[in-house]
Amino acid sequence: MVGELGEVSPPREGEFGYHSEDMEIPSAGEGEVSPPASPCPWLVFDDGEGYKTQTFCCNITGPPSSSVKMYPKRIPVLQNKKVVCCSHGKLVLWDVDTKLLSLCNSTTFDDIVSLPSLHHLSNYGIDTCLLLDCLFDNKLDDLMVVIFLESFPSIVCCSVGSGSEWSEIAYGEQLNAYFPDDLIEKFECAGVGPLFFSRATVICDSILIVNLQIKWRDCFFLTWVIEIVEEEERLGLVFFCPVGVPNGTFRGPQTPINVYLLESCGEIFCLYFFTKALAFEVYRLNFDDLVFERVKEVRDIAFFVGERYCLSCPISGPGLIYFTTYGDTDNLYCFYTHDDSIMTSPLPCPLLSSPTWMFCNVMAHDMPLRLEENHCNKGIISMQGKNSTTQSIWEFDENGEQGKRLRDLPLDMFEEVSKHLVAFDYLSFRAASKIFRSVAPPISWRRALSDGLGAYNFSCPLLMFANRAENVYKFVDPNINSSSYNYYLMRIPDSLKNPTTICYSHQGWLLLLEPLRAIHLYNPFTRDIISCNRRYGEGVEESTFFYSRPSAITTSNGDCPIISVGFFEEKKTMVKVISTRPGDEIVRHFDVESNRVFKVESHLTSPALFQDAFYYLDKQGCLGKLKITDLSLGDNLSWEVLDKPQCPDGLIDSSYHNYLVESGGELISVFVGHLGKWVSVYRLNGDEEAWETVTDLGGYDLYLSPCSSLSALTKTRGGNRIYCPWLRGSEIVFFSLDTGKWHFSGSRDSSCDLYGTRMHLNSCWVMPTW
């Protein structure tokens, strides 16, 4: 194993990184993403009655092994106030009772300046607050406060200084003039209400970039560049041309619930947030073409997303996004942009608090200070074997005697040893030294498997996801009991360099979606790719999979129809059949009426093939059955929402992830609570049409993910393990039905929840086939 072989040297030419068909273990230099170095924003939340006390949390972005330091303080200027803006070392505060605004220094909390009353406009909430200054002097009297009102087409501005009053800029008519009258009437008939800007940030001086979100049918977004100008002793707006926005997102039909704009280091970023998947997409403004372009590789920056504004700070490595979600003040989330994974850490926040990010330094404040430490990033983990060490058999002694004996051994002995190693041990053997690589050539996977060399077979699926920063696919092997180097790397083909979403996996083949461009069938082991150019998405939740025997999928005939199932709010389901055959441009549509509404979220469920039909599990625990007899005739395709089985008691509103998988000829459902705090497994009793509790999987392990789930009969263990797309560092996480706890490969640690682990959102389990 790698832990016994010492350090892994970097690959040579002809190995991974240079040869596209090689599957190799990583070099020793590959590690985890480093958290932001200081200074970075502090997370602040209010506690106590009437927001009288604030708790400042630093080191919140540190590694999971570090502790979060909390500084409870009572700062008079912050009492009963909400921070609506943090910019240039200043805070804009909003009094929740009097509706008055004020400014203060974010470090010393002095230099307090009160702003005049908003009068009747104080009845509206504050969507966005910006500070504009002259860029030459950092004095408070050179600032202008700009507020975008919530759900109302007006901007109010006030210069900070004596005798200043608020100026209102009503832009409703000016904004409506950019839309046809009939479209405005449709908005009004649909109850959309007046059009208004919902997010904004400063480009320079008084030039702003603003976002218009229209919640009609699907939410769609428009972005403008505007300028605040002085017109005849009053302020007005100048509208420039709208900014180009992406015409399709990375996540297909999923609609972003929120869009955030922010300026960082002279660049304008747009963050699309998908609440259902807790995922982000990052776009950067191209100033030359005035269009937002997707950032394929976010590096050297961390974003901190708040309720009303966003902050950023420089880091070293792939980009990170820290955020909290509305209504969930118990957890802090970190989204890793390079591999679409997410980590959750617990927060010591009161349930009624709304955390805020701010740049500050409470250590410089002379208020009484009480220091507490909360090891919230660690979770509830028993560290039984954490400090144990194993001495490598290849370490040199003081005189280097072991090194001499290693070099003196005959090469044919090493060659003979290499012939009896399984796949991972063989790769580890080659990576250990130049001597071993000289006697153990790279594996020719196709030849090895076609010749029936069982030593290279994989007995279980691999967890696959893309690392866009390194331009590689990563395959994590659950069978390797190691805390590091338990994965393989493979270079992403040139034709798949654009971001794609993994929709489905079956028998070594993947279904990849490149939104509004193409759909790809890809076998990473044979390197075969079948692509068809299709626009995608009907504005509904869609689940996409392919329907064919793996042996029938070839690059020459493309005989593998792709099925897309769209679930509507009404009792209606739409099925699209997309042909991958070259030259066949026909997409067949079938509208199927249903007896009941099927409430499914496509990114959280996948079909399970069971007894010649595809079954879905919705968020209410109901089963949907898609029966396909002949794809050429619509009469031979049926959809039914089954009355039975009913969802097990107590799971309708409490489960966070629902999975459906065929295992040993039975249909298994798995319900996972938020952050894995509980797991329930059931078996379908076809005779009684009911779910029965499962405590033993009959020697099988389950491999679950939102896009596809698999089962495998174990050969060396007793089964009863449930693997999900969570990792702790490089350790793969699994739930044991025997212990009722989460465990980690390569250690004897256990946990009652998934705090401190990373869920890979765009991943799947794939069984290697050649």
N, C-alpha and C positions, 0 to 999 in steps of 0.2 A: 504494500500500500504506500501511498505517497508519504504518510507520516513516518514511515520507516526508511524512506529513500533519501531523506534530506532535502535540500533546496532543489527546486526545479529550474533548470537553466532556460533561457530564452530560446525560442525555436530558431532553427537554421533555415537557410534557403532550401526550398523543396518541401518544407513542412508547412504547418498551418501558418497562414498569413501570407504565404507566397503561392501555395498550391491550392486551388479552389476545391478540390475533392477530398482533401485530407481532413479528418476529424481528429483534433489533438487536444490534450489538456492545456490549460493556460500556463503562461510563464509566471514566475514568482513575483514579478513586478505588478501583477494585476491585483488591485485591492478595492476596498469599498470607498464610496464617495465621502469625502471629508466634509464635515459641517462647516458653516460659515465661521471665519475667524472674527474676533472682535475688532471694531465695534459693530454690533448688529442691534436691531430693535429689541426693546423689552416688551414682554407681554404683560399688560396691566388689566386687572379686573377689580371691580368695586365689590366691597362686602360691607356688612353692617347696614342698619336701617338708614334710609335716606342717602345712600352713597357717601357716608361720612368717612369711610376708611378705604384705602386703596392698597392692593397687594401688587408689588412689582416683582416680576419673575425674570431672572437673568439665567444664562446658561440653558435656556429653554431649547436651543438648537444644538446642544452638545450631543455627543454620542450616547447610545443607550446606557452605557456603563457609568456615565457621569450623573451627578445629582443636580436637581434643579434648586437653585437658591432663591428663597422668597423673602422679600423685605416688606412686611406690613407697615404702613405709614398712615398718618392722619395729616394730610396737607390741606390747609384751609381753602386755598384757591380752587382745589379740585372737588371739594365737597359739593354734593348735589349737582355735579356737572357731568356732561358728556363731551368727550373729545371728538370734534367733527373734522379736524384737520391737524396734521403735524407736518410742518414744512419749514425749512431753513432755520431750524432750532427754535421754532415757536409753536405754540398750541393755540388753536381756536376752540373755545369752550362754550357750550350751550347749556344754560340753566334749565333743568327740566321743569321747574315750577314757574319761574317768571318769564321764560322764553327769551331771555336776554343773552346776548353774545359778548364775549370778552376775549382778550388775548393775553398770553403770558409767555415768559421764557421757559422752554422745556427743560432746561438744566437747573436753573435756580428757582423757578416758579415765582419770580418777581417780575418787575416791569409790567405790571398789570394795567391794561388799557380797556376801559369799558366802551362798548359800542351802543349807539342809540337803539331805541325800540323799533321792531319791525311793524308794529301796530297790527293792522288787520291781516297782514301776511304771516304773522307769527302762528296763525292757525294751521298753516301748512308745514309739513315736515321738511327736513333738510336732506336732500338727496346727495349733493356733492358740495363741498366747500373748498375754495381755492384761495391761495395767497399770491397776489401779483406784486412784485416790487420792481424798483428801478434798476436792479442788478448791479448798481454801483455803490450803494450804501445799505448797510444792514440795520438801519434805524427803523423803529416801529412806525414813525410818522411818515415813512416813504412807502408804506404798504397799502394795498387795496384788497379788501375782502370781497370775494365773489361767491354768491350762493345760488345754486340751482335748486329750485323748489321741487318738492316731491309731488308728482302727478298734477303739475300745474305749469303751463307754458310761460313762465316768467323767470327772469334772472334779476337778482337784487345785488347792488354793489355799494360799497361804502369805503371811502378813504379814511385811513386811521389818522385822526388828528382832531383838534378842537373845532367844534362847530360843524362837523361833518354830519350829513344825513344820508339815509339810504336812497338810492336811485333805482327805480324799477324799469326793467327792459321787458316789455311784453312782446314776445316774438311769435305768438300763435298764428296770426294772419300771414306773417312773413314765411313761416314754415309750411303752412298749408298751401301756399302758392306753388310749391315745388311738386305737388301731387295733383293729378286730374280730379275734377270736381266729382265725377262718378265714384272714384275710389274713396274720396273723403266721405261721400254718402254711405258707401258700404261699411266704412269704419264706424260711422255713427249708428247705422242700423244694427251692426253686430255688437254694439255696446262697448266699443273700444274706448270711446271718450276722446278728449282732446289729445293731439300729438304733443309730446314734450320730450326734452332731453333727459336722459337718465344717468349718464356718466360723463365726466369731463376731466381733462388734464391740460396743463400748460405746455405749449410748445416753446414760446419765447415772448417776452414782454406781455402784450395784451392779446396775443394770438393763441387761441385755444383749439383743441380738438375735442369734439363732443360726440356722444353716441345717442342714437334714436332707436329705442326698442319698441316694436309694435307687436302686441300680443293678439294676433288675429290669425285663426287657423294655426299654422305653425308660427312660432315666434321668428321674426326675422329682424335683421339689424342693419341700420344705415349709419354712416359716420360722416360728419362734416368738419371742415375747418372753418372757424368763425373768428372774427376779431371784434373786440369791444372798442368803439370809437366815440369821440365826442361830436355831437351834432347839435349845433345851436343851443349851447348851454345845457344840454342833456345828453345822456349816453344812449347809444344805439348799437346795433349789430350789423356787421357786414358778412354775408354768407359767401364763402368761396365754393368751388365745385365740390360735390360729395366725394369722399375718399372711397376708393375701390375696396371692397371687402371680399373675403373668400366666398366663392359660390358653392362650396361644399366643404364639409369638415371631415376630419380624420375619422370620426366615429359614425359615419353614415347617417342613418335616420334619426339618431339621438339629437335632440334639440338642446343647445346650451341654455341653462336657466339664467345665467348671469354673464355679463361682459364687463370686464374691468379695463380701464385705461390708466396708464401711468408713464411718466417720463423717468428715464434712468440713464445717466451718463450721456446726455445729449440725444438719446434715442427714444422713440415712442413705441411702447409695447401695448398690445391688446391681448388680454387673457380671456379665453373662452372657458367657462366652468360648467361642467356637466354634473349636476347634483346626483343624478341616479347612479352614475358610475364613480363619483368622487374623483373625476379626472379633469385635466386641463389640456388645452392646446395654446401655444404661444405664437403670436404673430408680431412682426416688426414692420413699422411704417417705412416704405421706400419713398424717400422724399423726392426723388427724381420723377417717378411715375405717379406719385401720390396714391399708392395702393398698399394695402396690408399684405405681407407675404408670410407664409408659414415658416417658422424657424425650425428647420429639421434637426438642428443640434444646438440646444441651449447650453452655453458654457459660461463659467466664471461669473455667475450672477445668481442671487437668491431673491425671490419675491416673497413678500409678506402681505397676504390679502386680508383686509379688514372689512368691517361692515360698510364703511363709507369711503374708505380710501385704501391705497396700497403703498407700500414702501419697498425699498430694495437695498441691497448692499453687495459689494463684491465678494466673491469666494474663489477658490481654486478648484476647478473640475467641472463636471456636469451640473446643470442648473437644478435648483430646488425651489419648491413652492410650499410655503407654510401657510396654513389656514385653519380656521374653525368654521363650523357650520351652524346655521341658524337653528336654535332650539336645542343644540347639543353643546353645552358648556363644560362637559366633563372631559372632552378629548381634544387634543391638538393633532392635526394631520400634517404629514409631510409628503408631498408628491415628487417623485424622482423623474425628471423629464427624459432621461436617457434610456430608461427601460420600462416606463409606464408602470411603476410600482408605487405603492403607498404604504406609509408606516403611521401607526397610531400610537400616541403616548397619552397617558391619563393626566388630567389637570386637576388641581385642587380648587376648582372654581365653584362658588355657590350656584345653585340651579337657576337663580334669577339674574345672574350677572351676564353681561355681554362684553367679552374680552376686547381689548384695543391694543394695537401696536403703536409704539412711539419710541423715538430716539430720545433718551433722557439719561440722567446719571444721578440716581438717588443717593449714591455714596457721597456726592458733594454737598448734599443737603444736610442742614444741621438739625433736622427734626429728630426726636428720639427714634432709635432704630432697634428693631428686634430681628435677629437673624434666625431663620428656620431653614432646615433642609428637608426636602421631600424627594425621596428616591422614586419619583413617579415614572421615570423612563424605564425602570427595571422590570416593572410588572411583578406578578406573584410567581417567582421562580425559585425552585430549590436548587442550590448550587452544589450538588453533591460531588461532582467530579471536576469542578471548574479549575481548581488549582493544581490538579494532578499533572505531572509531566512524564513524558516518555523519552528516554535517551535513544537517539538514533544509532542504529548499529553501524552506520557509515561515518560517525564522527571520528576525527583524528584524535589520538592522544597527544601528550605533550611532545613526544619524540617523533610523531608522525608514523609510527610503526604500522598502524592499520592501513594507512594510505599506501605504503609500500607493498603490503600483502595483496591489496586489491589490484594494483597494477601488475603484480607478478602472476596472477591467476591466468590460465590459458583462455583465449578468446572463444574457443569452441565450447567451453563450459558455459559461458554467458549465452552463447547462441542456443545451446540445448535448453537452458533455463527459460529463455524467451518463448520457446515453442510450447511450453506448458502453462502459459499465463492467459487468463481471460482478458477481455477487451480492455477494461480500465487499467488493470495491472500491467498489461503490455504497454499501454500509452505512458503510464507512470515510469515504467522501466526505461523507455526510450528517452524520457525527459530528464532522467537522473544524471546522465553524464554523456560526454562525447563518445566514450568507449562503448557504452551500451547502444548508442544510435548507430555505430558502425557495424554492429553485428545483428541488429534488429531493424530491418527496413520498414518504411511506412506501410500500413495495412492497405491493401487493395480491397476495399469493402465489397465491391460487387463480386470479385472473383472468390473472395473468402466465403461469402454466403452461398454463392452458386455452387461451390465445390463441397458444400455441406460441412464446413469447418465449424463445429458447434461452439468452439471456445470463444468465438467472437460474437455469439448471439447475446441479445439482451433479454432478460427474463421478465422485464416489466417496462411500462412506458417511461419516457423521459419528459420532464417539464421543459418546454421550449418557449423562449421569448427573445425578442430582439434587443440588443444593446446598440442603439444608433450612434452613440458617441464613439464606439470602437468599430462600428460597421460589421458586427458579427451577430450570429444567432448563438444563443447560449442554451445548452442542454444539460439539465441537472439530473443526475442519476440517483434515484432513491435507494438503490441497493448498496451504495457505497457508504459505509459507516465511517465517515470522516468529516471533520469540522471545516476542512478547506480542500480545494482542488477536487471536488466531487462532481465536476462538470466538464463538458467538452465544448469546444468552440468551432464554429464553421462560418466562413465568410458569406455575407449576404450577396446573392447574385446581382449583377448590374441592373437587370431588368426589374428588380424589386427594391431599388434604392429609395424610391418614394415611400413615404409612410403608408403602411397598410394595417388593416384591422384583421385579426385572426377570427374567422367566423365559425369554423368547423374543422374537425379532424377525424379521419377514419382510415385505419389500416395504412398508416404512414403518409397519407396524402393530406394536405392542408387546403382549406378554402380561404383565400385572402381577398379582402376588399380594398381596392384603391378608389375612394369615393369619386364619383362622377367621371371616372376614367376607364377603369377596367376591373374585371374579376379574374383572379388567378387560381388555378389548381397547381399546387407545388409539392413535389416530393423532395425534401431536403437531402435524402440519402442517395437517391438515384440522380438528383439534380435536374429532374425533368420538370418543365413548366408548360402549362397550357393556359393561354390568356385569351380572353374575349373582351372586346371594347364595348362596355355597356355603361349607360348612365344608370344611377342607382338611387332608390329612395322615392317613396310615395307620400312622405310626410306622416307615416304611421310607424308603430313599432313593428319591425320585421325580423324574422329569424331565417337565416339562410344556411342551407346545407346541400350536399350533393347526394345523388341517388344512383349508385352503380356498384357493381362488384369491382374491387381493386384491380383484378386481373384484366378487366375490360377497359381500364383507363390507359390510353396510350396517347402519345403526342401526335400520332399520325391520324387517328380517326376522331379523337376528342369525343368519344361516345360516353359522355357522362353528363346527363342533364342536371342543372342546378335548380334547386327548389327554393323559392323565397315565399315565406308565409307572413302576411301582414295582418295584424290584429287591430280591428277598429273598436271604437267605443260602443258602437251599436252591435247588435247580434249579427255580425257579418265578419267573414274572413276572406281575404283575397290571396289566392295562390298564383304565383308566377312561375312558369317553367322556362328556363333559359338554356338554350342549346350552346354547347361549346364546340360543336362540329364546325370546321372551317367552311366559311361561305354561307352558313345558315344564320340568317339575321332575324329569324322569327322568335318572338317572345310571346308565349301563349299565356293569357290571363283567364283565371277561373274565379268567379265570385260565388262563394258558398255561404248560404244562410245557415245560421246556427240557432239552436234552441235556447241558448243562454249566452250572456256576455262573458267573454274569457279575458280576465284582467291579468295580462302578462307583460313583463318587461323583458324585451328581447336580450338585453345584455346580461340578464341574470338567469336565463334559462336556456336549455338546448334540448333538441329532440332526442328521445331514446328509442331505438328500434327494438320492438318487442312483439313477437308473434305476428310478423309481417305487417306491422303498422307502426307509425311514428306517434309517440306519446309526448305530451307537454304537461308541465306542472305549473300552474299559475300562482300568483302571490296569495290567493285565497286558499291554496291547497287543493284546487279542483284539477281533474285530469281532462285533457283534450286529446282526441284521437284523430289522427290524419291517416286515412286509408287510401293507398295509391295502387290501383290495379293496372291501368294502362294510361300512360301520360299523354298519349295521342288523342284520347277521348275524354272530354270533361265529365261525362256520365260515370266514368269509372274512378272518380276522385271524390271522396267524401270527408266531411269534417263534423265531429260531434263532441259536444261538451258533456261528459258523463255525469249523471246524477249521483252515482256512487263510484268510488268510495268518498266519504266525507273527510274533510281535513281533520286530523287528530285534534282532540280538545286542547285549547290553550295555545295553538300555534299560528292561528290566522294573523294576529297582529304583532306577535312577538318575534317571529323568525326574520332573519336578515338575508340569508341565502337559502334558496331551495334548489336541490339537485335531484335529478332523475337518472337512473343508470340500470342497465340490464346486467345481472350477475348470476352466473350459474343457472340460467334458464328462468330466473325470477326477476320481477320488476321491483327495484329498491328505490325508496325515496329517503333523502337525507335533509334534515332541517338544521341549520346552524344559526345560533343566536348572535346578536351583535358582538363583534370582537371574539367570537368563539367561546362565549361564557357558558354555553351549553350546546350539546349536540344530541339530536334524536334521530334514530334510524328505524325505518319501517319496511315491511315486506307486503306486497299486494296479495291478499287472499282472493283468488279469482272466484272461488265458489261462494264465499260470503260477501264478496265485493266490499272488502274493508281492509284498512291498514292494520297490520300486526307488528308489535314492537319486536325489534331484532337486537339480540345481544351477542350473537355469533354469526359470522359471515361464512361459515363453512369452509375455511381455508383460503378465502378470497381476500384480497386487498382492493379498496376502491380508490380511484384516481379521479377527482372531481374538479371541474372548472366550469365557468359560465358558458363557454362555447362548445364543449363536448366532455363527456364523462365516460370512463372506461373501468373495467374490472379485470383482474389478473389473478390466477391461481398461484399461490406462493409455493416454492419448492423447498426452501430452507427454513421458513418461519411458519408460525401457525396461523397467519392471516390476521384478520380483525383490525387492520390498520386502515385509516381513512386519510388519504393524502389530498391536500388542497394547494392552490397556487400561492402559498405563503413561504417565505424564507426568513431565517434569522441570520444575517450575514450570508454565508454560503451554506449554512445548515438548512436542510429541508425540514419542514414542519409536518408532523402527522398526528392524528388523534387515534388513541388506542381504546377500543371498546373494552379491553380487559381492565385497564386502569381508570378509564373515564377522564384522562388528562391528555394534554398536548405534550409531545416529546420532540426532540431535536436530534437529527443524525449527527454522529460524531461526538456525542456527549450523553451523560446520564441526567441531564436537566429535565425537569418537567414543569408544566405551567397549567394553571386553571383558565387562562385566557390567552389572547394573541397580542397583548401589548408588547411593543418592542420588535414586532415582526413586520415584514413588508409583503403586502399582497401585490402580485403582478397582475395588473388588470388586463393587459393585452398578451395573454399567454394561453397555452393549451398543453394537454398531455398527448404525446404522439408515440406510437409503437414503431420502432425502427424496422423497415422492410427494404429489401434490395431486390 
